[in-house]
């Protein structure tokens, strides 16, 4: 059996699935608006070996997906978010944010790169307003909280460096439940950013001279690096 079809058979039916190529990229124009249920994609792959995706001219064309991604965000029963942990420093950041509790057991997978994995969490209910958030923790390493509009590539999809994604031991969807999202992650994705907390505001006379647009432009790097650090 096609490995993708085998995986689709163990995914919860309310998950929103995106076809991807061999380089982790989603296929189709406005792909966030046209996901598949696991059973829909499995049926199409079984019958034709391809799925229909949108092009820029609002027409559909067939593609043969090499991988699949989970569309994070609101589903009918819950909000799904992914905690993407890239590197040792990102694991250390989780220990800091969770006050030493770490992450609860949940559905999780890895690209195979050392100390890199993604963990899926749920926030039951509808109309949640959670924004994605990325915290740089060291050069080349980061902790990312993925929400609406972002995807997480699932096993057994190809990975350009390691060959393929794999489930962590005993963490497949048919072996473990998606745990409730940790409160620290919910807080990070809920609380709005206030400019006054991103940098110290200059004196009023200077602000009048340069304008807020110029102020933000000069401090843009500082703003972006601190979006999730306060």
RAKAVEN-V561642 format. One record per backbone hydrogen bond with DSSP energy under -0.5 kcal/mol. CO is the residue of the C=O (numbers start at 1). NH is the residue of the N-H. If there is no record, write none. Layout:
<<CO & NH> <CO & NH>>
This chain:
<<2 & 6> <3 & 7> <4 & 8> <5 & 9> <7 & 10> <8 & 11> <12 & 15> <15 & 17> <16 & 71> <17 & 36> <18 & 69> <19 & 27> <20 & 66> <20 & 67> <21 & 24> <25 & 21> <28 & 31> <30 & 33> <31 & 34> <36 & 17> <37 & 41> <38 & 42> <39 & 43> <40 & 44> <41 & 45> <42 & 46> <43 & 47> <44 & 48> <44 & 49> <44 & 50> <51 & 63> <53 & 61> <54 & 29> <55 & 58> <59 & 55> <61 & 53> <63 & 51> <63 & 65> <67 & 20> <68 & 154> <69 & 18> <69 & 71> <70 & 72> <70 & 152> <72 & 149> <73 & 80> <77 & 125> <78 & 75> <78 & 80> <79 & 123> <80 & 73> <81 & 121> <82 & 84> <82 & 146> <83 & 85> <83 & 119> <84 & 86> <84 & 144> <85 & 87> <85 & 117> <86 & 142> <87 & 91> <88 & 92> <89 & 93> <90 & 94> <91 & 95> <92 & 96> <93 & 97> <94 & 98> <95 & 100> <96 & 99> <98 & 101> <107 & 120> <108 & 168> <109 & 118> <110 & 166> <113 & 116> <115 & 87> <116 & 112> <117 & 85> <118 & 109> <119 & 83> <120 & 179> <121 & 81> <122 & 181> <123 & 79> <128 & 130> <130 & 148> <133 & 145> <134 & 136> <135 & 143> <138 & 141> <141 & 137> <141 & 138> <142 & 86> <142 & 144> <143 & 135> <144 & 84> <144 & 146> <145 & 133> <146 & 82> <147 & 150> <150 & 72> <152 & 70> <154 & 68> <154 & 157> <157 & 165> <159 & 163> <163 & 159> <166 & 110> <168 & 171> <171 & 108> <172 & 175> <172 & 176> <177 & 179> <179 & 122> <182 & 186> <183 & 187> <184 & 188> <185 & 189> <186 & 190> <187 & 190> <187 & 191> <189 & 131> <194 & 197> <194 & 198> <195 & 198> <195 & 199> <203 & 206> <203 & 207> <204 & 208> <205 & 209> <206 & 210> <207 & 211> <210 & 214> <211 & 215> <212 & 216> <213 & 217> <214 & 218> <215 & 219> <217 & 220> <219 & 223> <220 & 224> <221 & 225> <222 & 226> <223 & 226> <223 & 227> <224 & 227> <226 & 229> <226 & 230>>
